[in-house]
Amino acid sequence: MRAFAQEHGLTFPILLDETGAVAQIYRVRGVPTSFFINRQGVIQAQYTGPLNESLIEKHLDQIL
């Protein structure tokens, strides 16, 4: 993951769920899975699959 992040210039935190415990808790069924979380820390949307700018904006519009 580190090499991938560096190669693509990713600067946000990337966490690895080495044991699968977090995936089980949040019912992750595919990779990548993105969560949209409001300012109160509540998950407002979950999206499985790659995201593009249009999809990100759609989800953000729904929670802001």
Backbone bond lengths (Angstrom), bond angles and torsions (degrees), N, CA, C in turn:
res aa  C-N    CA-C-N  psi(-1)  N-CA   C-N-CA  omega(-1)  CA-C   N-CA-C  phi
1 M - - - 1.438 - - 1.520 110.85 -
2 R 1.313 116.66 -40.81 1.464 119.83 -178.09 1.521 111.63 -57.73
3 A 1.330 116.35 -45.79 1.470 120.67 -179.44 1.524 110.56 -63.98
4 F 1.334 117.55 -41.65 1.460 121.91 178.59 1.526 110.30 -61.09
5 A 1.326 117.12 -46.38 1.457 121.79 -179.14 1.529 111.07 -62.26
6 Q 1.308 116.69 -42.44 1.464 120.20 179.00 1.524 110.91 -66.67
7 E 1.305 116.51 -43.12 1.466 121.37 -178.80 1.526 111.72 -61.12
8 H 1.319 116.43 -35.76 1.457 121.02 -177.69 1.529 113.39 -98.97
9 G 1.316 116.79 5.80 1.457 120.73 176.41 1.520 113.96 66.87
10 L 1.331 117.60 29.65 1.457 121.12 -179.62 1.522 109.49 -76.67
11 T 1.313 116.20 130.95 1.470 119.99 -176.95 1.526 112.83 -115.94
12 F 1.335 117.22 -4.67 1.459 119.82 -179.99 1.525 109.69 -84.58
13 P 1.328 117.56 158.65 1.469 120.07 -179.68 1.528 111.32 -64.71
14 I 1.301 116.30 136.74 1.459 122.76 175.79 1.524 106.92 -120.72
15 L 1.310 115.30 119.80 1.459 120.26 -178.24 1.516 109.44 -107.41
16 L 1.315 116.56 138.07 1.452 121.33 178.57 1.520 109.69 -107.36
17 D 1.313 114.90 130.60 1.461 122.11 179.61 1.534 107.64 -97.19
18 E 1.303 116.03 78.18 1.470 121.45 -171.88 1.521 113.68 -63.23
19 T 1.322 118.53 -28.38 1.467 120.53 -177.85 1.524 113.00 -98.15
20 G 1.338 117.50 -13.22 1.457 121.35 -177.78 1.519 113.54 84.06
21 A 1.328 117.71 2.86 1.463 121.59 -177.38 1.529 111.80 -64.00
22 V 1.318 117.04 -43.65 1.466 120.58 -178.70 1.527 110.11 -68.42
23 A 1.314 117.24 -40.98 1.468 121.23 177.89 1.523 110.67 -58.90
24 Q 1.301 116.46 -38.83 1.458 120.51 179.41 1.524 111.05 -68.40
25 I 1.314 117.57 -44.34 1.464 121.94 -179.57 1.532 110.90 -61.05
26 Y 1.349 116.55 -44.15 1.460 120.97 -176.49 1.527 113.55 -94.44
27 R 1.320 116.24 7.58 1.465 122.42 175.98 1.530 112.62 56.37
28 V 1.315 115.59 45.62 1.455 121.01 176.70 1.521 108.22 -73.11
29 R 1.330 116.51 124.59 1.461 121.45 -176.72 1.523 112.74 -111.22
30 G 1.312 117.28 -9.06 1.457 120.87 179.89 1.509 110.96 -157.67
31 V 1.310 115.15 166.85 1.460 120.92 -179.47 1.524 107.22 -126.40
32 P 1.294 118.67 131.96 1.464 126.93 1.34 1.527 111.65 -82.53
33 T 1.309 115.42 154.14 1.458 122.74 171.58 1.521 107.32 -124.61
34 S 1.334 115.69 130.61 1.462 121.18 -179.55 1.519 108.93 -115.28
35 F 1.315 115.49 141.90 1.457 122.00 176.79 1.512 108.37 -115.96
36 F 1.316 115.64 137.04 1.457 121.62 175.12 1.517 106.31 -107.66
37 I 1.330 115.28 118.45 1.462 122.02 -171.40 1.518 108.61 -119.47
38 N 1.342 116.67 131.17 1.462 119.35 -179.03 1.530 110.79 -77.94
39 R 1.305 115.53 178.59 1.470 121.09 -176.35 1.524 112.69 -64.84
40 Q 1.321 117.15 -19.87 1.460 120.85 178.28 1.526 111.48 -87.62
41 G 1.323 117.16 -0.70 1.453 121.24 178.39 1.515 114.42 85.61
42 V 1.343 117.03 15.11 1.462 121.58 -178.86 1.529 109.18 -97.12
43 I 1.319 116.40 130.83 1.462 120.67 177.68 1.520 108.40 -67.00
44 Q 1.333 116.13 123.10 1.453 121.64 -179.35 1.525 112.67 -103.01
45 A 1.327 116.20 -25.32 1.464 120.19 -179.99 1.518 108.59 -157.34
46 Q 1.321 114.19 151.60 1.467 121.57 176.25 1.518 106.47 -131.99
47 Y 1.324 117.02 134.53 1.456 121.10 -178.63 1.520 108.85 -132.01
48 T 1.316 115.97 127.84 1.459 121.08 177.29 1.520 108.68 -104.27
49 G 1.318 115.32 127.68 1.459 121.00 -179.68 1.515 110.50 118.69
50 P 1.318 116.26 171.91 1.462 119.19 -179.41 1.527 110.93 -68.69
51 L 1.307 115.54 145.61 1.458 121.90 178.79 1.518 110.36 -108.49
52 N 1.326 115.07 145.57 1.459 119.65 169.86 1.529 107.34 -116.72
53 E 1.305 116.98 176.65 1.462 120.65 -175.18 1.528 111.72 -59.92
54 S 1.316 117.45 -39.11 1.460 121.64 -179.58 1.534 111.55 -61.81
55 L 1.324 117.12 -45.01 1.469 120.59 179.24 1.520 111.66 -66.32
56 I 1.314 116.69 -39.19 1.474 120.20 178.21 1.522 109.57 -61.89
57 E 1.342 116.64 -47.17 1.462 120.38 -179.87 1.527 111.14 -61.39
58 K 1.327 117.12 -40.32 1.470 121.23 178.87 1.527 110.58 -58.86
59 H 1.331 116.52 -48.22 1.464 120.00 -179.04 1.527 111.73 -67.61
60 L 1.322 116.57 -39.47 1.465 119.19 178.77 1.522 111.24 -65.35
61 D 1.336 117.30 -38.86 1.472 120.44 178.14 1.519 110.84 -61.41
62 Q 1.305 117.27 -33.41 1.463 122.08 -178.56 1.530 112.10 -72.27
63 I 1.328 117.35 -28.97 1.475 118.51 -175.08 1.519 113.42 -104.33
64 L 1.311 117.69 -14.35 1.482 118.78 -179.22 1.503 111.93 -91.15
